[in-house]
Amino acid sequence: MSSRKKSSRRLSSQNRARKNNSLQTILDYQELEARRVLTGYMPGELLIQFHPLESGIRHAVIGSLGASSIETIHTGPMKERGMGALERIRLNGTSVEDAMTQAAMIPGVRFAEPNYTGSFFGIANDTMYADGRLWGVYSDDLPDPIGPAGTTNQYGTQAEKVWLNVTTGSKDVYVAVLDTGVDYNHPDLNANMFDNPFDPADGVDNDGNGFIDDVRGWNFENDNNDPMDLQGHGTHIAGTIGAVGGNGLGVAGLNWETNIIAMRIGTAFPIASAAISSFDYITDLKTRHGINIVAANASWTVGNSQALFDAITRAAQADILTIVAAGNSANNNDANPTYPANYDTTDSAGYNSVITVAALASSGAMAGFSNYGANTVHIAAPGAGIWSTQPNNQYASFDGTSMAAPHVVGAVALYASVNPDASAAEIREALLDAAEPTPSLVGRVSTEGRLDLSNLVVAIGPDMSINNASVIEGNVGNRPIVFTVTIAESWPAIVSVNYATQNGTANAGEDFVATSGVLTFFPGETSKTITVQVIGDNFYEPNETFSVVLSRPVNARLTKAIGVGTIVNDDPRVVGESRILPLNSNWRTITFSRRYQDPIVILGTPSRYRNDPMTVRVQSVLPGSGSFRGSFQARVEEWNYLDGIHGMEHVPYMVFERGRHVLENGAVLVAGRSQVNHNFRDISFGASANFQEVPIVLAQVTTANEKSPVITRLHNVTKNGFSIRLQEEEGADGNHAFETVSWIAFEPGRFTAGGADLLAAVTPNVVTHNDYRINFDPQFLGTRPAFFAQPQTYHDSDPAVLRQRQLSYRSALIYLEEERSRDTELIRTAPERIGYVAFPAGVVIDNPLGMPSFQSMGLGSAADGNQFAMTGAGSDEFFGLASYAFGNDLSVANTVSNHDLDDDLSSLNRIASGTDSTSATNQVVQSDFGNRASAFAEMFGDSSNDLSNGNDSAQELQELLGVI
């Protein structure tokens, strides 16, 4: 017999039939006495087992010891096997040792022993499957990966493979947890808790077992029908065996479906008498009612109790395995027995129903605390860092052989679910034969191996597999993607398999419609299909994947259980966009037109409709996710020495994906972000930027870690990088906390991208507080562009913001505006060189369909027919203002196609009167220019500018509308 097949028979001599005389009883007892009295027991209590024909002497014996009866334990299984009553007595002044000796000498007494107590094998240390914590159920992921990243461990029980390929358990299989009780209300356990069909909660002992309304099991510690766990040990064990799987909650037990019977045998420590009654309780349930109880979990130790051994034997004779924790004291159980771990029921039941389990660490080593024994410990299972359920809807990580034993109980239940006719002895043999050899267990456990469910629970039938599939996404509606499931040969019996979609980089509800069901193959059929609907959209995203996962085959073996579905992107990649915004001193949230993974946001040069010096601020830049396109918040911000209230200004924004982009003619754009404070910091573009000329750099503070208004100042812009700092107003202390600064560097030149012009250039070193006109060449096709400009030099250290006015499709006036916290100075003592970028407001596309694979940019989206750049003068801003005023993003149906002011105002009138917005409250109905201008001013709450009279008002309104 190989070392893996050996069984312990250390107690065989104790299990032989004893002679019914007091002398033999004393001699047998004395052989065990030395090690019995050294262990813990209930103070002042004694258990006396009477011979079956001598129960009448019970009262006399109790009286002779000066004791009183606590309870008489004479269970159905005891009576069926012709055994006498077990009396639990309370001593009155006599020591347990003396009372044992006296009782054992009385004829008719089979044995007397302490009511042993012990300890539960589990040590709490920390506070589940998808996040990598539930390693005990993981597998080696061979030949195909199972589950998300981080759920691989070759030393796990391989439960993943069984769940996927064979079974997740069965409600027809029952297990018992003899422990501190179980929180049967826990949401991860409740569905798998025992609900006694023979004794409903009606105040009557319907099944005649002596326990009224034992719906969930029984509390033998307090003798009532509430086995609720107040300590946590038993609930942890129950979770490992049978926490509900696939419910998106907490942990998954080895069995997603099962029935757990809760037996409370103690709270602070296990009590032998309670354990004895518990074993007989489940034995009765099986023998009288046919409840398919396959195993009991005993993750504890007590003294070497003959009464307990007898109860375990009765359970063994009823085909119930007892799975026991080896112990947590790094003890060799061969040399120093631990009970019930060292019991062997071979002589008394015909096979050994006890399986003793050591603890394995996630590294494959035996846990340092674990007991071992080449003869008396049989197998190892995960027992270190085990996450499971706790009372009150909680979860925790425990270490201990207590955590290893329920892995084996769970394995037994899974095996029984697909082998319903297997006897306990056959289950034991299959379990131990399936142990996976493990170097750290050589000479430490009898099998020299660890629990491996993929060796133990094996399906039958033809090979079954599912193919991979792909589909082009589409822009609207749903498109089917079809998977084919095949079996290798026609099978005479019905073959079935469950299937369900599983998220990957694609998500159910956003990218595809979640699908699940059962495929059934009737005799002669070998192929079936599964159709999943893919949801079209017009967002660029890399090709995405999801899976269709087969599980729980009936009459088949899964050889490829996961079909990968690839959703092929057919949308152009959007890397940037621009739009002109109406902003005032209140934060406004702007949602991007397309979805960005890592957006870099820059605000452009603000208009000058209000005279107070100001800057612009950005915060809360959010990437897109699912149907959310991403967004940011922006505002106009006056310097601290002012009142903080500022009316509406026009401010453009641009957003680009972070990284390096190449325009159609090969010019480079690089977008990045850095952490910057009031000190100059050197920023490198990186070697891959490869600018051929010194680029134009635009920078924007995109956080508000410190509330003081602040601008960015550039210095030493080269082809390799630049220097940058934050600058507060002159009257501040000169310091500023670190902020995130987004920046974009454009190679200078005129470019055509997607049929639209983009201009990036730099002025001479001449711009001061005086107006400087930039002429756009070529002009922007009749539409006012989004305009961005920033000093590229640091010749004057006074803080100043670049502002623009009279922006049109032909030109712009720019000037540097000093803030005046310290003095009223307006003059810039040194001129600056200004870098600027201008292009039509709209969507910028990278690599639209049909274009070469190199990175490119275009304006507008030919793919979906949307054109965001307006063709009329100032129309984007015009409708943006109306949108802002009414709190709506308007879908513009009327574009302003000429420079005639009355036509512009007529379009505004249509918006205001409700033609294009149901929220309009102001109607522009005046016939003369001055009154229209006044109505326009009132509409946008403009009380600071007088637009209602004279040529000045006409010029101001023209400027506001971008009409030159």
Secondary structure as GFF3:
##gff-version 3
##sequence-region A 1 964
A	DSSP	three_ten_helix	3	5	.	.	.	ID=ss1
A	DSSP	three_ten_helix	12	15	.	.	.	ID=ss2
A	DSSP	alpha_helix	22	36	.	.	.	ID=ss3
A	DSSP	beta_strand	41	50	.	.	.	ID=ss4
A	DSSP	three_ten_helix	52	57	.	.	.	ID=ss5
A	DSSP	alpha_helix	58	64	.	.	.	ID=ss6
A	DSSP	beta_strand	68	73	.	.	.	ID=ss7
A	DSSP	alpha_helix	76	80	.	.	.	ID=ss8
A	DSSP	beta_strand	86	90	.	.	.	ID=ss9
A	DSSP	alpha_helix	96	104	.	.	.	ID=ss10
A	DSSP	beta_strand	109	116	.	.	.	ID=ss11
A	DSSP	beta_strand	119	120	.	.	.	ID=ss12
A	DSSP	beta_strand	123	126	.	.	.	ID=ss13
A	DSSP	three_ten_helix	135	137	.	.	.	ID=ss14
A	DSSP	alpha_helix	159	165	.	.	.	ID=ss15
A	DSSP	beta_strand	169	179	.	.	.	ID=ss16
A	DSSP	three_ten_helix	190	192	.	.	.	ID=ss17
A	DSSP	beta_strand	217	219	.	.	.	ID=ss18
A	DSSP	alpha_helix	233	242	.	.	.	ID=ss19
A	DSSP	beta_strand	257	264	.	.	.	ID=ss20
A	DSSP	alpha_helix	272	289	.	.	.	ID=ss21
A	DSSP	beta_strand	293	298	.	.	.	ID=ss22
A	DSSP	beta_strand	300	301	.	.	.	ID=ss23
A	DSSP	alpha_helix	306	317	.	.	.	ID=ss24
A	DSSP	beta_strand	321	325	.	.	.	ID=ss25
A	DSSP	alpha_helix	346	349	.	.	.	ID=ss26
A	DSSP	beta_strand	354	360	.	.	.	ID=ss27
A	DSSP	beta_strand	379	382	.	.	.	ID=ss28
A	DSSP	beta_strand	386	390	.	.	.	ID=ss29
A	DSSP	beta_strand	394	399	.	.	.	ID=ss30
A	DSSP	alpha_helix	401	418	.	.	.	ID=ss31
A	DSSP	alpha_helix	424	433	.	.	.	ID=ss32
A	DSSP	beta_strand	436	437	.	.	.	ID=ss33
A	DSSP	three_ten_helix	439	441	.	.	.	ID=ss34
A	DSSP	beta_strand	449	450	.	.	.	ID=ss35
A	DSSP	alpha_helix	453	456	.	.	.	ID=ss36
A	DSSP	beta_strand	463	466	.	.	.	ID=ss37
A	DSSP	beta_strand	469	472	.	.	.	ID=ss38
A	DSSP	beta_strand	478	487	.	.	.	ID=ss39
A	DSSP	beta_strand	495	502	.	.	.	ID=ss40
A	DSSP	beta_strand	516	521	.	.	.	ID=ss41
A	DSSP	beta_strand	527	535	.	.	.	ID=ss42
A	DSSP	beta_strand	544	554	.	.	.	ID=ss43
A	DSSP	beta_strand	557	560	.	.	.	ID=ss44
A	DSSP	beta_strand	562	568	.	.	.	ID=ss45
A	DSSP	beta_strand	573	583	.	.	.	ID=ss46
A	DSSP	beta_strand	588	591	.	.	.	ID=ss47
A	DSSP	beta_strand	599	603	.	.	.	ID=ss48
A	DSSP	beta_strand	614	622	.	.	.	ID=ss49
A	DSSP	beta_strand	631	638	.	.	.	ID=ss50
A	DSSP	beta_strand	649	657	.	.	.	ID=ss51
A	DSSP	beta_strand	659	662	.	.	.	ID=ss52
A	DSSP	beta_strand	668	676	.	.	.	ID=ss53
A	DSSP	beta_strand	681	684	.	.	.	ID=ss54
A	DSSP	beta_strand	696	701	.	.	.	ID=ss55
A	DSSP	beta_strand	711	715	.	.	.	ID=ss56
A	DSSP	beta_strand	721	727	.	.	.	ID=ss57
A	DSSP	beta_strand	739	746	.	.	.	ID=ss58
A	DSSP	beta_strand	749	753	.	.	.	ID=ss59
A	DSSP	beta_strand	756	767	.	.	.	ID=ss60
A	DSSP	beta_strand	772	775	.	.	.	ID=ss61
A	DSSP	beta_strand	786	791	.	.	.	ID=ss62
A	DSSP	beta_strand	800	805	.	.	.	ID=ss63
A	DSSP	beta_strand	811	818	.	.	.	ID=ss64
A	DSSP	beta_strand	832	839	.	.	.	ID=ss65
A	DSSP	beta_strand	842	846	.	.	.	ID=ss66
A	DSSP	beta_strand	858	859	.	.	.	ID=ss67
A	DSSP	alpha_helix	875	886	.	.	.	ID=ss68
A	DSSP	alpha_helix	901	912	.	.	.	ID=ss69
A	DSSP	alpha_helix	929	939	.	.	.	ID=ss70
A	DSSP	alpha_helix	950	961	.	.	.	ID=ss71
###
